[in-house]
Amino acid sequence: MQTVRPFVMCADDFGLSSAIDDGILALAERGRISATGCMPAGPAFAADAPRLRALADRLDVGLHFALTDLPPFAPIASLDPAGRPAALGEVLIRSLTGRIDYREITAEIGRQVDRFRAAIGREPDFVDGHQHVHVFPGVRRGLFEAFDRGILDARRTWVRDCREPAGRILARGVEPAKAAFIALLSRGVAGTAARRGVTVNDGFGGITAFRPEAVAETFPRFLAGLGRRPLVMCHPALPEAPADPADPIDRARRAEFAYLSGDAFARDLGAAGLAPARMVAVAASGEGAGE
């Protein structure tokens, strides 16, 4: 009999739109995801947070820290003194060249955590970054400073590690260049977290080209060869909702929901011997286990 192994199945971007939120909530009710990351500045977050709060006992609910796409709650002078959303390339370049003030990042994390607490009614179970900004060097320093200053609690909040072995990325064959670059940026996250007693996942997947027609063929590849505490991310939205022309991955989101809510995903989970679970169960299962 095949042993079923727990893994974190995390849906990103809760709060960004009602279509995204409806899709995430539907998947949570069906047990197809076990975590979701919230964007407190998102236009739908305040309205939809009570519905998520009602389901929060069955999944990890975390902060999907945003510097791009949404304005910060207060201006971050080292990115944009006017308080506008930063461009992803600008965040990356400024982070790599030491031109982001990590203390400003820590302060913005605190503001987003405060909004999260007020809406969800508890500490965030985890923190990650919209478009993976939390692994960028300057932003990462601000994130771990938030733990050092007590804004985040290492006993309650884990951090997403986007590191993957190069061999696994190449064997999977899905967006290898993008995945390898994000993995490179993530080097050192686990060690920095460990020194503070912060839990991280070990094993990561879900970086795609957001091609709607490829979801059912590529997604099962993320379920193979995972590490000891694996996490796979997704970006679903409810297909029946009106199209969102402002969202460049709108069609891919709907295709992901169709796959994740259907029989094919259930079969793929069974074939891989995996079941969505919260991090506490994943971490307990992974202790002492090899890959």
Secondary structure, 3 states (H helix, E strand, C coil): CCCCEEEEEEEEEECCCHHHHHHHHHHHHCCCCCEEEECCCCCCHHHHHHHHHHHCCCCEEEEEECCECCCCCCCECCCECCCCCECHHHHHHHHHCCCCCHHHHHHHHHHHHHHHHHHHCCCCCEEEEHHHHHHCHHHHHHHHHHHHCCCCCCCCCEECCCCCCHHHHHHHCCCHHHHHHHHHHCCCHHHHHHCCCCCECECEECCCCCCHHHHHHHHHHHHCCCCCECEEEECCCCCCCCCCCCCCCHHHHHHHHHHHCCHHHHHHHHHHCEEECCHHHHHHHHCCCCC
